[in-house]
Each structure stands twice: as C-alpha cells, then as structure tokens.
Amino acid sequence: MTLEWIFGLAGVLAAAAPLLIAVIGETFSERAGVVNLSVNGAMLLAAMAGFAVAVRTGSLELGFLAGTVIGALMALMVAFASLTLRQSQVAVGLVLALLGRDLAYFLGNPFMGMPGPRVGALPIPVLKDLPVLGPLLFQQSPVVYISLATVALAWVWIFRTRPGLVLRCVGERPPAAFARGVPVTRVRYGYAVLGGALVGFAGAAYTLDLKGGWQGPISGIDGIGWIVLAITIFGGWHPVRGAFGALIFALLQWLSLVLQPRLPGIPSQVLNVAPFPLMIFALLLTNLGNTEWVQTALSRLPESSRRLALRALRSLQVAPPAALGTVFEEE
C-alpha cells in the first residue's frame, strides 16, 4: 500500500469520525423508541455555536461543550413533545431540524470565515511508528479516537450489560419492561438526551476539527444529519454496522475527490453528489428482498444462484425496534 493511499484512508477515518459519533447517538435514541429527526438542524446549530464559543473564549473544550448541550436540548424538546405532550415525533423533529438550520445560518453570520482554534493531531507514542497502522490509526486527532471508542463502548453497553438489555426491551416491548419495574418514559428521556448530546458533539467536531471553521451555507454540513438517519437505518440500529455505514459514506466522498482528475469527462458536480444517492441506494437494499417483484425475479433463477442472492439480501435486511416512534402510557 502506497503512502498516498495510507494517508488517504487516514483522511477517510477523520472524515467519518463525526458521522460515527452522531450515528451512535441516533442509535441510542431509536433503540429506546424515540425518533429524533432534528439531527440535521441540531448538527448545524451545534457546529456554529461550538465554533462561536471557541472563538469567543479561546477554549476548544467549551466549544465542544456548547455543541453537546445544544444537541441535548434539541433532543430533550423532541422527547418532551412526544413523550409528555403526546405529539408526533416526526412532525416535531422536522420542525426543529428546519429551525436549527435557519438559526445556525442567521446567528452564525458574524463568525463566517473567522479564524479560530482547531483540534490538532495527537500521535500516540510508539504506536504512531508502526508501519501502515501508525499513520492510519495512531496519528489522528482526539476526535477520531473518541469516535472509535464510542462505537466499542456502545456495542458493549447495548449487548453486554444489564442496562443495555433494559434499553433493548424498552425499544422492543415497553409494556413488558414496565411490568418488570422499568420506568419506560424516564429511560426514553435519558437515551434521547444522550443521543442528542452525541449528535451535538459531532456537529461541533465539524467546525472545531474536520472543517476548521464556520462557513455558513457552504460549510458542507447541511444534509449530513439526514445521512446520519439513513446510516442508522442501514446499520440496523447496531453500533458496529452503523460505523461500517459511516465509513462507507466517507470512503465514497474521498473516492469522488480522487476520481475527479482521472475522469475529466464527468462533471465534478456529479462526483461530488454521487455518495448521497449511492447511500440512499444502499438503504433501499436493506428492504429490497421483501418486495414481491424481487421474490418473483429470484424464483426464476437457478437454485444455486437463487440461494446465493437470498443469502446476500437477507444479510442486508434490517428490522427497526418494534416500539420505535410509539408512545407508551404508564399506568
């Protein structure tokens, strides 16, 4: 593997880091049964506010804290409207997504193009000198290390701890969880706020680490929140599979840049937007095997080919938590 490819893949990891964190946050929220559609607006507002606070105070830590608090507060509004006021999670989330985007652009005007503090690389002694793995994994910024640790911790928490079992039960069968003494609404509130906090941290990571500043509508952040929601579904609400989806999206974005000079006949705009429809196509594949026309087409294949195709489609299929988006009334 050439040095150019190693550093390119290291850049993919860096680009995927905020996505990883946001996907894990939304995974926690939806595992508990709360759909937070405000993610796009929350990430934009957290990105702007995090950078603004860091510029005013000179503190990266306070900038990340500001972004985290904004994400948590927006998720709390979604949870309050749906769990307490019994309003539609989808409607409230969409309104907050639009509100957060517009507030970010309006309030962020004074900070557009301003220089500010930025997270630097933090090479890990000894490990940074390893061949291939050193520059790929151990010469990254702290945000990358945090993202990888978040994925690992989320997997352990959800699938290897008792609180994780409670989380899954709340998202799948809230009446059964309540019957066993679990405060379903309180648990949902907690995971919704936790998920929103991670989304806000991810938003701040764009302007304080990956992008290095706030550029308003041309920051390249708008739309990422919708990709986070798509990757959460593609990942089957599983931290590791969700992380894989985030890495695929970041890889597609990198490949679009690499291929531009090598494919002069294709407009650069096509390559720049290609990762988005490709991600949507991958999302469609998760439920393609359930459609009648696909089943009919597969039935016409030879037995060996049909089994192979069915196995591939089943590996992609996902099922949401049974109680996702529903309201449970504790009595």
C-alpha positions in Angstrom: 0.0 0.0 0.0 1.5 3.3 -1.1 1.9 6.2 1.3 -0.6 8.2 -0.7 -3.3 5.6 -0.1 -2.4 5.3 3.5 -2.8 9.0 4.1 -6.0 9.0 2.0 -7.6 6.2 4.1 -6.4 8.1 7.3 -8.4 11.0 5.9 -11.4 8.8 5.4 -11.3 7.8 9.1 -11.0 11.5 10.1 -14.0 12.4 7.9 -16.0 9.5 9.2 -15.4 10.4 12.9 -18.2 12.9 13.4 -20.5 10.7 11.5 -19.7 7.7 13.7 -20.4 9.7 16.9 -23.7 11.0 15.5 -24.8 7.6 14.3 -24.2 6.1 17.7 -26.2 8.9 19.3 -29.2 8.3 17.0 -28.8 4.6 17.5 -29.2 5.0 21.3 -32.2 7.3 20.8 -34.0 5.0 18.4 -33.1 1.9 20.3 -35.1 3.4 23.2 -38.0 4.1 20.8 -37.5 7.9 20.1 -37.0 9.1 16.5 -35.0 12.3 16.6 -35.5 13.8 13.2 -34.0 17.1 14.4 -30.5 15.7 13.8 -29.6 17.8 10.8 -30.6 21.1 12.4 -29.0 20.1 15.7 -25.7 19.4 14.0 -25.7 22.7 12.1 -26.6 24.7 15.2 -24.1 22.8 17.3 -21.4 23.3 14.7 -22.0 27.1 14.6 -22.4 27.5 18.3 -19.4 25.3 19.1 -17.2 27.4 16.8 -18.6 30.7 18.1 -18.0 29.8 21.7 -14.5 28.5 21.0 -13.7 31.8 19.1 -15.0 34.0 22.0 -13.4 32.0 24.8 -10.4 30.5 23.1 -11.3 27.2 24.6 -11.9 24.1 22.4 -13.4 22.3 25.4 -16.0 25.0 25.9 -16.8 24.9 22.2 -17.4 21.1 22.3 -19.4 21.5 25.5 -21.7 24.2 23.8 -22.3 21.9 20.9 -23.1 19.0 23.1 -25.5 21.0 25.2 -27.4 22.3 22.2 -27.7 18.8 20.8 -29.0 17.5 24.1 -31.5 20.4 24.5 -32.9 19.8 21.0 -33.3 16.1 21.7 -35.0 17.0 25.0 -37.5 19.1 23.1 -38.3 16.2 20.8 -38.7 13.9 23.8 -40.8 16.3 25.8 -43.2 16.9 22.9 -43.6 13.3 22.1 -43.3 11.5 25.5 -45.1 14.1 27.7 -47.3 16.1 25.3 -48.0 13.1 23.1 -47.2 14.9 19.9 -45.8 13.4 16.7 -42.1 12.7 16.9 -41.8 13.1 13.2 -43.5 16.5 13.0 -41.7 18.0 15.9 -38.4 16.7 14.7 -38.8 18.1 11.2 -39.8 21.5 12.6 -36.7 21.6 14.9 -34.5 20.4 12.0 -35.6 23.4 9.9 -35.4 25.8 12.9 -31.9 24.7 13.9 -30.7 25.1 10.3 -32.1 28.6 9.9 -30.9 29.7 13.4 -27.4 28.4 12.6 -27.2 30.5 9.4 -28.7 33.6 10.9 -26.8 33.6 14.2 -23.6 32.4 12.6 -23.2 35.3 10.1 -20.7 37.3 12.3 -18.5 34.2 12.5 -18.3 33.2 8.9 -14.7 32.9 7.7 -13.2 33.8 11.0 -10.1 32.1 12.2 -10.4 30.1 15.4 -9.0 27.3 17.5 -8.8 23.9 16.0 -8.2 20.4 17.3 -4.7 19.1 16.3 -3.4 15.7 15.7 -2.4 13.7 18.8 0.0 10.9 17.7 0.2 8.1 20.2 3.8 7.3 21.2 5.4 4.1 19.9 2.2 3.1 18.1 2.5 6.0 15.7 5.7 4.5 14.3 4.1 1.2 13.3 4.1 0.5 9.6 0.8 1.2 7.8 -1.2 1.2 11.1 0.8 4.0 12.6 -0.2 6.8 10.1 -3.6 5.2 9.5 -4.8 4.9 13.1 -2.4 6.4 15.6 -1.6 9.8 14.2 -5.1 11.1 14.2 -6.9 13.8 16.2 -8.6 13.0 19.5 -12.0 13.2 17.8 -11.1 10.0 15.8 -10.0 8.2 18.9 -13.2 9.2 20.7 -15.3 8.1 17.7 -13.7 4.6 17.7 -14.1 4.3 21.5 -17.7 5.4 21.3 -18.5 2.6 18.8 -16.8 0.0 21.0 -18.4 1.2 24.2 -21.9 1.4 22.6 -21.6 -2.2 21.4 -20.6 -3.4 24.9 -23.3 -1.3 26.6 -26.1 -2.4 24.4 -25.3 -6.1 24.0 -23.2 -7.0 27.1 -24.7 -5.1 30.0 -27.9 -5.2 32.0 -28.7 -1.5 31.3 -28.3 -2.4 27.6 -30.8 -5.2 27.9 -33.2 -2.7 29.5 -32.7 -0.4 26.6 -33.5 -3.0 24.1 -36.5 -4.1 26.0 -37.8 -0.5 26.2 -37.5 -0.2 22.4 -39.0 -3.6 21.6 -41.6 -4.3 24.3 -42.2 -1.4 26.6 -45.2 -3.0 28.4 -43.1 -6.0 29.3 -40.3 -3.7 30.6 -42.8 -1.6 32.6 -44.3 -4.8 34.1 -40.8 -5.6 35.4 -40.5 -2.2 37.1 -38.6 -0.3 34.4 -39.5 3.4 34.2 -40.0 3.4 30.5 -40.6 7.1 29.9 -37.6 8.1 32.1 -35.4 5.6 30.3 -36.5 7.0 26.9 -35.9 10.5 28.1 -32.4 9.6 29.2 -31.3 7.9 26.0 -32.9 10.6 23.8 -30.9 13.3 25.6 -27.7 11.1 25.5 -28.2 10.6 21.8 -28.8 14.3 21.2 -25.7 15.1 23.2 -23.6 12.9 20.9 -25.1 14.4 17.8 -24.3 17.9 19.2 -20.7 16.9 19.9 -20.4 15.5 16.4 -21.7 18.8 15.0 -19.1 20.8 16.9 -16.4 18.4 15.7 -17.0 19.5 12.1 -16.1 23.2 12.7 -13.6 22.6 15.5 -11.7 19.7 13.9 -12.7 18.5 10.4 -13.7 21.7 8.6 -11.7 24.1 10.8 -14.2 27.0 10.9 -17.7 28.1 10.1 -18.6 29.0 6.5 -22.3 29.2 6.7 -24.3 27.5 3.9 -21.0 26.5 2.2 -19.7 24.7 5.2 -20.7 21.3 3.7 -22.5 20.2 6.9 -26.1 20.7 5.8 -27.5 17.4 4.8 -25.2 15.3 6.9 -27.8 14.9 9.6 -30.1 13.2 7.1 -27.3 10.9 6.1 -26.9 10.1 9.8 -30.5 9.0 9.9 -30.1 6.9 6.8 -26.9 5.2 8.1 -28.7 4.4 11.4 -31.3 2.5 9.4 -28.8 0.9 7.1 -26.8 -0.2 10.2 -29.8 -2.0 11.6 -29.6 0.0 14.8 -26.3 -1.8 15.5 -23.2 0.3 16.5 -20.7 -1.8 14.5 -22.8 -2.0 11.4 -23.7 1.7 11.7 -20.0 2.5 12.0 -19.4 0.5 8.8 -22.0 2.5 7.0 -20.4 5.8 8.1 -17.0 4.6 6.9 -18.6 3.6 3.5 -20.1 7.1 3.1 -16.8 8.8 4.0 -14.9 6.5 1.6 -17.3 7.3 -1.2 -16.7 11.0 -0.6 -13.0 10.5 -0.7 -13.2 8.5 -3.9 -15.2 11.2 -5.5 -12.3 13.6 -4.9 -9.7 11.0 -6.1 -11.6 10.2 -9.3 -12.2 13.8 -10.3 -8.8 14.4 -12.0 -8.9 10.9 -13.5 -12.3 11.2 -15.1 -12.3 14.6 -16.8 -15.3 13.8 -18.9 -17.6 13.6 -15.9 -18.7 16.9 -14.4 -17.2 17.4 -10.9 -20.7 18.1 -9.5 -21.8 14.6 -10.4 -18.9 13.0 -8.5 -19.4 15.4 -5.5 -23.1 14.4 -5.0 -22.6 10.7 -6.0 -22.1 9.5 -2.4 -25.6 10.7 -1.4 -27.7 8.7 -4.0 -25.4 5.7 -3.5 -26.1 5.8 0.2 -29.8 6.0 -0.5 -29.5 3.0 -2.8 -27.7 1.1 -0.1 -30.5 2.0 2.2 -33.1 0.7 -0.3 -31.2 -2.6 -0.4 -32.0 -3.2 3.3 -35.6 -4.0 2.5 -35.4 -4.9 -1.2 -35.7 -8.6 -0.5 -39.1 -8.2 0.9 -40.7 -6.8 -2.3 -42.9 -9.1 -4.4 -41.2 -8.3 -7.7 -37.8 -9.3 -6.3 -39.2 -12.5 -5.0 -40.7 -13.2 -8.4 -37.4 -12.5 -10.2 -35.4 -14.7 -7.8 -37.8 -17.6 -8.3 -36.8 -17.7 -12.0 -33.1 -18.1 -11.2 -31.3 -21.4 -10.9 -31.4 -22.9 -7.4 -27.8 -22.2 -6.6 -27.9 -18.6 -7.8 -31.3 -18.1 -6.0 -29.9 -19.2 -2.7 -26.8 -17.0 -3.0 -28.9 -14.0 -3.9 -31.3 -14.7 -1.0 -28.4 -15.0 1.4 -27.0 -11.7 0.3 -30.3 -9.9 0.6 -31.0 -11.4 4.0 -27.7 -10.2 5.3 -28.7 -6.6 4.4 -32.2 -6.8 5.8 -32.9 -5.0 9.0 -35.9 -4.6 11.3 -36.5 -1.5 13.4 -37.2 -1.7 17.1 -40.8 -2.8 17.4 -41.8 0.2 19.6 -39.9 2.8 17.5 -41.9 6.1 17.3 -44.7 4.8 19.5 -46.0 6.4 22.7 -46.3 4.2 25.8 -48.6 5.4 28.6 -47.5 4.2 32.0 -50.5 3.4 34.2 
